[in-house]
């Protein structure tokens, strides 16, 4: 892999996109099942949410066994030779893109805790970011609680739950409720114990988490519905913001976290724009439909005369199809994507990153020469990819290039579970005037989906729009 050629490069120097947070997945059954295959399928379906590393914990005969490593899901599972030892009645897993803690193997999830006999009794996977994790960690360390990771807010959640389990007579529900009083930020979590599994979500529901069933006795938890689909299960619903679901061999229980003031449902709007797979449902809303409608709204908002509409693969394609439907301008898949290239790169120099666009995307020249082109991408972050792509199209002989972003201008970073550039690297933060950005990109026109239209497409204001407005549901410390 290209990313493996430069393992020492800092995370700031990577591809020109927001980067996915993580994907979490879990299955609980009262009887022994093929947990290894289920977790492999589930994590592979969620691979788009993280490509750095993955891992899982299996509950087998009352013991929790964990296995984790760097790399992609399929490569990771090919390394497992003693597959039968990972068959049990429950399993949780995580596919990782590090937003906190760096890329050390110590930070790969799941995290687990042992009792005084050295037996693993609890394991967790977490998607999101806490804004007060460092302060909590220092406090716990001062109390003699040891940490394995260099710095991981996910392990902070685990150690708090362990602490409160001992204080509340091993009641997982009370331990989780007490933990969520202490922590602030975005969190969707699955917990595996030696006799049960729990899933819970922060009071704002910022990061997604849903549940489904494989059969009448087997429960599935997943960041997205595509994970449930991958194992042949059926989707029931998303967890409510602030909800806890606990399953064991006898029952399933639903409860809410301790009520807090000033908490409102604020789901990450970028889940619909870019992060989630287009075949997923988030909050029972079809991701593909949102993306196609954004293209339709873009044409209503900014019509232009052109010969062809193209989308930047993959997340820009549904919006370009919507734009084509609304405008009558034919959509053509002129940009060919190299399917062997992943979503993210860690490359040492800006010039190399820009040239990588030629390797990732290549145009069909005969369909471009002399044509007026509308090109649509899900967003414009740094502008690196967009600028290089325009250069390729110009070189291929495009007569006019009109760039459309299927999201509003990005003016702020995210600290709630998404790895994003700093403000100084965001092209729309540094250049408020669209004409100046159009000049930098070398396009004939540039337009962004308006905030009003994005809210209209999503159907409400109950979303986090922090990267577009600078207003976040949880304030950073």
PyMOL commands that set and color helices and strands:
alter all, ss='L'
color gray80, all
select helices_A, chain A and resi 2-6+35-45+47-49+73-78+83-86+105-107+133-142+153-167+172-182+225-230+270-275+287-301+317-327+350-360+365-367+384-395+423-425+427-430+434-441+451-458+466-469
alter helices_A, ss='H'
color red, helices_A
select strands_A, chain A and resi 22-33+53-60+63-70+88-96+111-114+120-130+185-193+196-201+210-215+218-222+234-238+243-248+252-256+267-268+281-282+285-286+308-311+335-337+361-363+372-377+400-405+445-448+463-464
alter strands_A, ss='S'
color yellow, strands_A
deselect
rebuild
show_as cartoon
